[in-house]
């Protein structure tokens, strides 16, 4: 996996990555107060990168190109750095100029997010209320989640067979976000153009990922192990 991270001008933030990820860190020099690259810097303009891990630290230096940019490839070896690494980038002195540094924290995410369906949701649905189905799920992760929606998929099933042409999906947005969990909620129209019969049911599953890109796991996260929702027939 390769990530590209731009410093100087983007501000400090946290990036969640995987162990042994190869990260291309793009260093960019800007004019202070402006979103403009500092072009035509002196030929020997150098900068220093300091990697401070909870196990070990390392320094490296490099030169900026004439357009004020440079790229460094870093392999985040957890056995060396540990699982939390701060990267600080700073220019060496530039004649008659004031320089500032920038930094980013990398967190090694070694666990997958899990999903829990809120109590009572998607257990059963009345056949005459398929256009207004309340869906509420919680995704938890030990390291970090983003605010992206998750994807909900469903199919109608009849006597153990999928009803042809009945698959649908929709994005479920975040309703509440905390440090280690997100609550996703929406009223979903699960109606179908197919003629349903008494005894039909639904299979439902969700797809999503945490801030590092690890997919959610657990019951109801694939069509192999879906949530089975009973359709209560209303004549």
C-alpha positions in Angstrom: 0.0 0.0 0.0 1.3 3.5 -0.9 0.0 6.7 0.7 0.9 10.2 -0.4 0.9 12.8 2.3 1.5 16.5 1.6 3.1 18.6 4.3 3.6 22.4 4.7 0.3 24.0 4.0 -2.0 21.1 5.0 -1.7 21.4 8.8 -1.2 18.7 11.4 -3.4 15.6 11.4 -3.4 11.9 12.1 -3.0 9.2 9.4 -4.1 5.6 10.1 -2.0 3.0 8.2 -1.1 -0.7 8.2 2.0 -2.3 9.5 4.8 -2.4 6.8 2.9 0.2 4.7 5.1 2.0 2.1 4.3 5.7 2.4 5.4 8.3 -0.1 5.6 11.6 1.9 5.5 14.6 -0.4 7.3 17.6 1.1 6.1 21.0 -0.3 7.5 24.4 0.6 5.0 27.3 0.5 5.2 31.0 1.0 4.0 31.8 4.5 0.4 32.9 4.5 -0.2 31.9 0.9 -1.1 28.6 -0.8 1.7 29.2 -3.3 4.7 26.9 -3.8 8.1 28.5 -3.1 9.7 28.1 -6.5 13.3 28.8 -7.4 14.7 28.2 -4.0 18.5 28.2 -3.6 20.0 25.1 -5.3 21.2 23.6 -2.0 18.0 24.1 0.0 17.6 21.1 2.3 15.1 19.9 4.8 15.1 17.4 7.6 12.6 14.7 8.5 12.5 13.3 12.0 10.6 10.1 12.7 9.8 9.6 16.4 8.3 6.2 17.2 7.4 4.8 20.6 10.3 2.3 20.1 12.9 4.1 18.1 13.6 7.4 16.2 15.4 8.3 13.0 16.5 11.3 11.0 16.9 11.8 7.3 17.7 14.8 5.1 17.0 15.6 1.5 17.0 18.5 -1.0 14.0 20.3 -2.4 13.5 20.5 -6.2 13.4 23.9 -8.0 9.6 23.8 -7.7 9.7 23.5 -3.9 8.7 19.9 -3.7 10.4 16.6 -2.8 9.3 13.0 -2.1 10.5 10.6 0.5 9.5 6.9 0.7 9.1 5.6 4.2 8.5 1.9 5.2 6.7 1.9 8.5 8.3 -1.1 10.2 6.5 -1.7 13.4 9.2 -3.9 14.8 11.5 -0.9 14.6 9.4 2.2 15.1 6.5 0.8 17.1 2.8 1.5 16.5 2.8 5.3 16.9 5.1 7.5 14.9 5.3 11.3 14.7 6.9 12.7 11.5 8.3 16.2 11.8 9.5 18.0 8.6 11.4 21.3 8.7 13.5 23.3 6.3 17.1 24.1 7.1 17.8 27.9 7.2 17.0 29.8 4.0 18.9 33.1 3.7 16.9 36.1 4.8 13.7 33.9 5.3 11.8 32.6 8.3 10.9 29.0 8.1 8.4 26.9 10.1 8.0 23.1 10.4 5.0 20.8 10.0 4.1 17.4 11.5 1.8 14.4 11.1 1.1 11.5 13.4 1.0 8.0 12.0 -0.9 5.3 13.9 -0.5 1.7 12.9 -3.9 0.0 12.8 -3.7 -3.7 13.4 -7.4 -4.5 14.0 -10.5 -4.6 11.9 -13.7 -2.7 12.7 -16.7 -4.7 13.8 -20.4 -4.0 13.3 -23.4 -4.5 15.6 -27.0 -4.1 14.5 -29.0 -2.1 17.0 -31.5 -4.1 19.0 -34.8 -4.8 17.2 -33.6 -3.5 13.8 -33.8 -5.7 10.7 -35.2 -8.6 12.8 -38.6 -8.4 11.0 -40.3 -6.0 8.6 -44.0 -5.7 7.8 -44.7 -6.3 4.1 -46.8 -3.1 3.9 -44.0 -0.9 5.4 -41.0 -1.9 3.2 -40.7 1.7 2.0 -40.0 3.0 5.5 -37.5 0.6 7.2 -35.6 2.1 10.1 -31.9 0.9 10.0 -29.4 1.6 12.7 -26.0 0.0 13.1 -22.9 0.7 15.2 -19.3 0.2 13.9 -16.5 0.0 16.4 -12.8 0.2 16.0 -9.8 0.3 18.4 -7.9 2.9 16.5 -10.1 5.2 14.4 -13.0 5.6 12.0 -13.8 8.2 9.4 -17.1 9.9 8.7 -17.7 8.1 5.4 -21.1 6.3 5.1 -21.4 2.5 4.9 -23.1 0.6 2.2 -26.1 -1.5 2.9 -27.0 -4.3 0.5 -30.2 -6.5 0.4 -31.9 -9.2 -1.6 -35.2 -10.8 -1.4 -35.3 -14.6 -0.9 -38.1 -17.1 -1.8 -37.9 -20.7 -0.5 -34.1 -20.4 -0.1 -33.5 -18.9 -3.6 -32.7 -15.3 -4.4 -35.4 -13.6 -6.3 -33.9 -12.5 -9.6 -33.5 -8.7 -10.0 -34.3 -8.0 -6.3 -30.8 -6.8 -5.2 -30.5 -3.2 -4.1 -28.1 -1.0 -2.1 -27.9 2.4 -0.4 -25.4 4.4 1.6 -26.2 4.8 5.3 -24.7 8.1 6.7 -23.1 8.7 10.1 -25.6 10.0 12.7 -23.2 10.2 15.6 -19.4 9.9 15.8 -17.3 9.2 18.9 -13.7 8.3 19.4 -13.9 4.6 18.8 -17.4 4.0 17.3 -19.8 5.5 14.8 -23.6 5.2 14.8 -25.1 4.9 11.3 -28.8 5.5 10.8 -31.4 6.0 8.0 -34.9 5.3 7.0 -34.6 3.0 3.9 -37.0 2.3 1.1 -36.6 -1.4 0.6 -39.6 -1.8 -1.7 -39.1 -3.9 -4.8 -40.8 -4.0 -8.2 -41.0 -7.8 -7.8 -44.3 -9.3 -6.8 -43.7 -10.6 -3.2 -45.4 -13.6 -1.7 -46.1 -14.7 1.8 -43.1 -16.5 3.2 -40.5 -14.3 1.3 -37.6 -12.9 3.4 -34.7 -10.6 3.1 -30.9 -11.1 3.3 -29.0 -7.9 4.3 -25.4 -7.1 4.7 -23.1 -4.1 5.1 -19.8 -3.0 3.7 -17.5 -0.3 5.0 -14.0 0.3 6.4 -12.1 2.1 9.1 -9.8 5.1 8.7 -6.9 2.9 7.6 -9.0 1.0 5.0 -9.5 -2.2 6.9 -13.0 -3.6 6.0 -15.6 -4.2 8.7 -16.0 -7.8 9.8 -18.5 -9.9 11.6 -22.1 -11.1 11.2 -23.9 -9.2 8.4 -20.8 -8.0 6.5 -21.0 -10.3 3.4 -23.6 -12.1 1.3 -22.1 -15.3 2.6 -23.1 -14.5 6.2 -25.9 -12.0 5.8 -28.6 -10.8 8.3 -31.8 -12.8 7.7 -34.8 -10.5 8.0 -38.3 -12.0 8.3 -41.0 -10.3 6.3 -44.2 -10.3 8.4 -47.0 -10.7 5.8 -49.8 -8.1 6.1 -52.8 -9.0 3.9 
